[in-house]
Amino acid sequence: MYKKVYVEITNICNLNCSFCIHNQRESIFMSKDNFKIILEKLKPYTKYLYFHVMGEPLMHPYINEFINLASQYYFVNITTNGYLIDKIRSNKNIRQLNISLHSFDSKYNKTLNEYLNDILEVTNILKEYTYINYRIWANNPYKEKIIKILEDYYNTTINGHTKLSKNTFIDFDSEFLWPDFSNNYYNEIGTCYALKDHIAILVDGTIVPCCLDSKGIINLGNIFESTIEDIINSKRYQEMLNNFKNNKRCEELCKHCNFLDRLE
């Protein structure tokens, strides 16, 4: 049913980035038992898992075990800030690794060269069996320096979306505004891919429509207490889905989201 499901294995992060809305829930690492329950319950609904909502997935003490467990049934995709990439250097079970290079900041006690060298050393190994996707905000202050280092390393010219090497790419994107009741964006008109091709599961099992509901505001139920089918058939889920089909946003949080608008 879903092209992908986001699974937040932890909402704990090792960084404090200015562009992040920051976790405002209880800080948790998902247990192995709960992770196994999620894997079992999602089997009929997707083949692609993304370890991503809030937090840094590589912070999880069982990250490699979680990857290996999930890869028995799913294609595993990870989004990381790259600072802990050495933890997965030997893991061959990652389908795609998205690295947010705009996470770099000199306040984290690494130079840009040190940060990128650590990442390049590991991605040079992983690219044999994993798609590597470097991501960077178009307005990032380190963008030009990052591009120069990558061009020199891969001996290529970067101009927008570029293939750098085997299974290795770079993409640029504009920074988005986190949906939040307090932001200055508001629009009752608009559709979304949420519920149609993806859902997200927070670390405590709360199911939300997408990976941008960082606070779990649109709580559709809990995967540890309900079946996915019951959640899909719930009134709130169906109202959201039907309104999206009619280019309407019925949830207040969605009216404060400009994620798709910025792509038009």
N, C-alpha and C positions, 0 to 999 in steps of 0.2 A: 504493500500500500504506500509506504513512504520511500522517497528517494534516499532519505537519511534521517537518522535520529541522533540528536545531540545528547550525550550523557556526561554530566558533570561529575567526574570521579572525586573532585575536591573543589572547594571554593576558596582555598588558601593560595595565596600568591607570594612569590619571593621578591616582587617589585612593588613600586608605588608610583605608577605612571600617571602623568598629568591628564592624559586623554581617557582614563578609565573612570567609570562611575563608582568603582570600588564595592567590594562585598559588604553588605549590611545585614547579613544573616549569620547565624551561628556558624563558626568555622569548623568544618568537618572533613575528615578523610572517609570516603566510602569504604565499608567493610567488604571483605571478600565474599561473605555470605550474601550480602545485599546485591553485590555486583553480579553474582551468579543467578540470583532471582531475576534481575533485569535481563540478562542474556537469554534466559529461558522464555520469559514472557514476550520478548520482542521478536522471537524467531519467525512467526507468521507475518510480520509487518514490515520488515526491512532487511536489506543485506549490507547496509552501510552505517557504521557507527562513527560518530565524531566525538572525541573526548574534548569537549569544549562548551563552556558557558561562561562562568566566572572561574577565577583561579588559574593556576599553572599546573597542568596535568603531570608534568615531570617532577613535581614536588611529592607526588604520592609515593610512599615507601614501597608499594607493590606494583609500580608502573609497568615493569616488564612482564610480571605475572599476569596483570590485567590484559595487556596487549596480546599475550600468547593465548590466554583463555578465550578472549573475544575472537581472535583470528581463526578459531576452529569453526566458527559459524558465520562470521561477518568479515567485511573489508574494514580495516581499522584506519581511521584518519585522525591526526593529532594536530592541534594548533598550539604553538609554544612561543615563548619570548626568546628562546635559544640559549639562555644562560646556563641551563642544566643539561644541555644536549648530550654531554658525555655519558649520561646515564643510559642512553639507548643506542650507543654506538655499535653494539653487537646484535641488535634485534632485527631479524629479517622478516618480521611479520607485520610491518607497517605499510599500508598501501600508499598513503600520502602524508607527508610532513609539511605543514604550513608554518613558516617561521616569520614572526612579526618583527622585522628589523627595525621598525620605528620604536620598538621598546628600548633600544639602546639609550643610555644616558650616562654621562661621565660620573654622575653621583654614585654609581654602583661599583666604583673602585676598579673599573677596567677601562683601558683605553679602547677606542673604536677598533684599532688594529687587533688588539688582544681578543676582543669580543668576536670579531669576524673570523679571525684565524682559528679560534676554537670551533666555531660553527663549520667552517670550510673543511677542517680536518675530518670531522665526523660525516658531513654530507658527502664527502668524496667516497666514503665507505658505503653509506646507506644508498646512494644513487643506483647501485647495482640491482637493488630489488625494491626501491621505494621512490615514488615521485616526490621531488623536492620543489616546494613553491615558496620562494622568498617573497614577502610582501612588505610594502613600505607606503606610508602616506605621502601623497604628492607634495604636501607642504612641510614635510619633516625637515628640520634644520640641518640634519646630517645627510640628507639625500645625495647631494653631489659627491661628498666624500665616499659614501657607501658605493655609489655607482662606479667611481674611479677604482676603488679597491677590487670590486667584482670584475670590472672590465680587464684589469691587469691580470687577475687570477685566471679568468676563463679565456683570455685573449680574444675578446669580442667587443662589439659596440652595442651598448644598451640603448634602445629607443622604444619606450613603452614596453608592452608585453614581449619578452624576449626569451628564446630558448638559449640557455647558457652552456649546457653540456648534456650528456645522456640523462634523461629523466629529470632535468634540472631547469627551472624557469624562474623568472622574476615578473611580478605584477605591481602596478601602481594603482592606488585608489585614493579617493578623497575621504577625509575623515568624516565619520558620521556622528550625528547627535544621538546620544543615548535616549531612548524613550523614557520620559519621566514627567510626572504631573507638574513639576515646577519649571520645565523648560518653556521656551517662548514659541515653540512650534505647535500648531493646532490645525487639523484638517479632518473633517468628518467623511470626506470622499476619498476613496482609494481601496484597492484590493491588496492582497498579500499572498505569499506562497505558504505562509503558516497554515498548518492543518491539512493543506492540500498535498504538500510533498514533504513536510517535516513536522516534528514536534521536538520538545526538549524535556529532559528529565533532570531535575536538580538533585543535588547530592543527598537530600533527605527523602527522595522519591517523589516529590511534587512534580506533576506534569504541567508544563506550560506550553503555549503555542509555538514559541520560538526562542532562540538563544539570546535575544535582546531583553527578555523579561528577567532582568538580573535580580529582582527582588521577589519573584514568585507572586506577583500581583494577580495575574490571571490564572488562578489555581483551578485546574480542571479535574483534580483528583490526585490520588497517590498510588503509584504503581505497586506498592507493597500492600495496599488495602483493597484495590479494585483490579478488574481485568481491563485490558486496553479496549476491548469491545464495549464495556460499560461506559468507559470515558468517552469513546467516540459517539455513543448514542445519547450522551447527556445533553440536557437542554442548552447549557452554556456553549458547549462545543458546536452543536448544530446551528445555533443562532449566529455565532461568529462565522462559521463556514458559509452559511447561506447569505449573510450580509456581504462577505468578501466577493461572492459570486456576482452580487449585484452592485459591486464597486462602492460598498459602504463599510464604514468602520463603526461597529456598535460598542466596542469596548473603549473606555475612556483612555486607557494607556495607549491603545493603537492610534488614537487621534493625536497623540503627542509623538508619533514616530515618523521620521522622514527618510527612513532607510531606502525605500524603493523610489521615493520622489527624487532623490539626489542622483539616481541612475538614468532618469529620463532626459 
